[in-house]
Each structure stands twice: as structure tokens, then as C-alpha cells.
Amino acid sequence: VDSWGGELYFVYLLSWTRFSGADNESCKGFRNPLYSRDIVMSLADNAGAITIDISKVFAAHPDPKSLFAFRADAHYDEDGYELVADAVFRSIKIP
């Protein structure tokens, strides 16, 4: 990326598990996004990437579960994807 003057962005997209209330102690580590976010963000930062943390965007929403299709362990819904797109757009440096 440096060779052509670009910038590397890392977007942390969180799973439904983060807001589901499911806190399974046996899943600590990389298997559970509740516990791996800090590790992943640190790795991306140490690699020189510009990080965009979508978990902060969702946490600021009054009802984060509503940003997932059917309020279930699934993809984001239309509003969820719109929040992600807006956060990424606001973070990108446009010359």
C-alpha cells in the first residue's frame, strides 16, 4: 500500500453476539468477539492500518439489536449497513 501512496483501512465489523447478552465463559479468546475485539484492533493498529471501529457506532445506538436482521444472529439489516457505510465514509480521508 505504501509503494503506491495508499492508505490501509481496517473496519472492525462486530457480530450479533456482542449485544445478545450471551456471555459464554467457555468461549473466551478468538472464538468469541466479546473477548477478541481489543486484540484484533491492536493487531490492525500495529500493522499501520487506519482503524474504524463499528462496535462504537452500534453501542451508541439506542437499540443495537435492532440493527441486525430479525434482531437475531444474522447479517445487519438496512439500518445497520447504513450506519456502517456512514461511519466508513466519514473516516476515509479524501484528498
BAPASE-599854 format. One record per residue: x, y, z of N, C-alpha, C in turn. Coordinates in pm, whole numbers, plus 32768, in hexadecimal, padded with zeros to 4 digits. Last residue first. Layout:
REM residues N
    n.u    n.v    n.w   ca.u   ca.v   ca.w    c.u    c.v    c.w
      X      Y      Z      X      Y      Z      X      Y      Z
...
This chain:
REM residues 95
    n.u    n.v    n.w   ca.u   ca.v   ca.w    c.u    c.v    c.w
   7C9E   852E   7FC8   7CF4   85A3   7FAA   7CA9   8613   7F68
   7BF6   84A5   80D2   7BEA   84BE   8044   7C3B   853D   8024
   7C0A   83B3   81B9   7C47   8433   8195   7C41   8443   80FF
   7AF8   8320   8257   7B55   831C   81E7   7B86   83A9   81C7
   7A36   8344   8317   7ABE   8329   8341   7B25   832E   82D0
   7943   8360   829A   7973   83D0   82EC   7A06   83BF   8312
   792E   8260   8224   7938   82D7   81D0   7971   834D   821D
   790E   81C1   830C   7982   81AF   82B4   7997   822B   825F
   781B   8224   836C   7893   822A   83C0   7911   821C   836A
   776D   81E9   8296   7781   8274   82C1   7802   8282   8313
   777C   80CE   8293   77A6   811C   821E   77C2   81AD   8245
   770E   8094   8392   7795   806A   836F   77CA   80C0   82FC
   760A   80FD   8374   7664   8132   83DB   76F5   810F   83BD
   75B1   8054   82A4   75BA   80E5   828E   7616   8126   82F5
   75AE   7F5D   8321   760D   7F74   82B3   761C   8009   8295
   74DD   7F96   83D8   7561   7F70   8406   75CB   7F89   839B
   7403   7FC2   8330   7433   802E   8387   74C0   8012   83B9
   73EA   7EC2   82BA   7403   7F38   8268   743C   7FAB   82BB
   749B   7DE5   839F   7428   7E09   834D   744B   7E89   8300
   75AE   7CFF   839D   7571   7D7D   83C3   74F4   7D92   836E
   7570   7B99   83B6   75AF   7C10   837B   756D   7C8D   83B4
   7537   7B02   84FA   752E   7B05   8469   757F   7B7D   8435
   74A3   7AB8   85FD   752C   7A9F   85D4   752E   7A91   853D
   739D   7BB5   85F8   73D5   7B2F   8612   7466   7B29   85E3
   72EB   7C73   85A5   7321   7C7D   862D   7362   7BF9   8658
   72C0   7C5D   8497   7267   7C11   84EF   7296   7C10   8581
   7402   7CCE   845F   7388   7C99   8421   733D   7C40   8484
   746C   7DCA   8540   7481   7D45   8507   73FC   7D12   84D1
   7427   7EA8   85C3   7478   7EBC   854C   749D   7E38   8509
   73B0   7E6C   86B0   7356   7E8A   8640   73A2   7E9D   85BD
   747C   7E5E   8765   7448   7DDF   872F   73EE   7DF8   86B6
   74A1   7F6D   87B3   74FE   7F2C   8756   74CB   7EAA   871A
   73F8   8067   87F1   73CD   7FDB   87EE   7425   7F8E   878B
   747C   815F   87EF   7424   813E   885F   73F7   80AC   8864
   75D9   8158   879F   754E   814E   8770   74F5   8126   87E5
   76D6   813A   87FD   7698   81BD   880F   7605   81BE   87E4
   7719   803E   87A5   7704   8052   8835   76C0   80D7   8851
   7746   806B   8694   76D1   801D   86BD   76B2   8034   8752
   7834   80FF   86A7   77BF   8137   8662   7740   80EF   868F
   78DD   804B   8723   78BE   80CA   8766   7841   810A   8729
   78F2   7F84   8663   78B2   7F63   86E3   788D   7FE2   872F
   7986   7FE8   8593   78F4   7FEE   8585   78AE   7FCA   8608
   7A9D   808F   857D   7A5F   8032   85DB   79C8   8041   85D9
   7B98   809E   84A5   7B0F   80D0   84B2   7AC4   8068   8505
   7CF0   80F0   8490   7C85   8098   84BF   7C01   80E3   84CB
   7DE7   80E4   83AB   7D8A   8143   83E7   7D10   80F1   840F
   7EFF   8011   83E9   7E7E   802C   83A9   7E34   809A   83F4
   7FE9   7FBD   845A   7FE7   8040   8419   7F66   8061   83D3
   7FEF   7EE3   84F2   8012   7ECE   8466   800F   7F52   8417
   7F88   7F42   85DF   8018   7F27   85D9   8048   7F10   854A
   7E78   7F43   8596   7EBD   7FC0   85B3   7F54   7FAE   85A8
   7E49   7E2F   8580   7E36   7E87   850C   7E7F   7F0B   851F
   7E80   7DDF   8689   7ECC   7DA8   8619   7EC1   7E01   859E
   7DB9   7E6E   8713   7E46   7E86   872F   7E9E   7E54   86BD
   7CD1   7DF7   86B0   7CE9   7E86   8696   7D7C   7EA9   86AE
   7CF4   7CF3   8715   7CEC   7D0A   8685   7D0A   7D9C   8664
   7CEE   7D23   882A   7D61   7CE1   87EB   7D64   7D01   8756
   7BF2   7D94   8850   7C6A   7DE0   8872   7CE6   7DA6   8830
   7B47   7CBE   87F7   7B48   7D41   87B7   7BC9   7D8C   87D2
   7B2E   7BCD   8881   7B9C   7BDB   8823   7BA8   7C65   87E5
   7A4F   7BB2   8923   7AD2   7BB3   8963   7B44   7BCE   8902
   7973   7BB0   8882   796E   7C00   88FC   79F8   7C13   8938
   79A5   7AF7   87B9   79C4   7B83   879F   79BB   7BDC   881B
   7A3E   79CC   87FD   79CD   7A1E   8824   79EF   7AB2   8812
   7B27   794F   87B3   7AA9   7912   8787   7A31   7969   87A6
   7C04   79C5   8823   7BE0   79EC   879B   7B5B   79B3   876E
   7B88   79D5   8976   7BF3   79CC   8914   7BC0   79F2   888B
   7A80   7914   8A09   7AE2   7981   8A0D   7B51   7969   89A8
   79B8   7859   8A1C   79DB   7889   8995   7A40   78FB   8998
   796B   7820   8B17   79BB   77BA   8AD5   79EA   77E6   8A4B
   78C3   78F0   8B61   794D   78F0   8B93   79A5   788B   8B49
   77E8   7991   8AA3   7812   7909   8ABE   78A6   7907   8AE3
   7702   7A57   8AA4   7789   7A68   8AD8   77BE   79DF   8B03
   7613   7AEF   89F3   764F   7A6A   8A05   76E1   7A7D   8A2D
   75BE   7BE5   89B1   75B5   7BC3   8A3D   75EC   7B3A   8A5B
   75D9   7C43   88B3   7572   7BDF   88CB   755B   7BC1   895E
   769F   7CE6   885B   762C   7D26   889A   75BE   7CC3   88C2
   775E   7C37   87F6   778A   7CA6   884B   7716   7CE6   8896
   76DC   7B91   8744   76FF   7B5E   87C9   7724   7BCE   8829
   76D5   7C06   864E   765F   7C14   86A3   767E   7BEC   8733
   7820   7C89   8610   77B4   7C29   8600   7744   7C48   8664
   78BB   7DA6   856E   789B   7D4F   85E0   7828   7CF0   85C2
   79C3   7E03   84B0   7933   7DE7   84AB   7913   7D82   8518
   7AB3   7EE5   8490   7A8B   7E7C   84EE   79F4   7E71   84EB
   7B6F   7F29   8380   7AEA   7F41   83B8   7AC5   7ECA   8410
   7C92   7FC5   8331   7C5D   7F49   8369   7BD9   7F6B   83AC
   7D3E   804E   821E   7CD4   805C   8281   7CAA   7FD2   82AF
   7E65   80D3   81A7   7E1F   8057   81C8   7DBA   8072   8237
   7EA6   81AD   809B   7E93   819C   812B   7E3F   811E   8141
   7FA8   81D6   7F9C   7F20   81C1   7FD0   7F1E   81BB   8067
   8090   81E7   7F0C   8061   825E   7F53   7FD5   8251   7F8B
   80F3   8103   7EA7   80A6   8155   7E4A   8064   81CC   7E8F
   817C   809B   7F81   81C3   80A9   7F02   8177   80FD   7E9C
   80C4   807A   8050   811F   80EC   8054   8160   8105   7FCD
   8054   7F89   8000   8000   8000   8000   8058   807D   8000
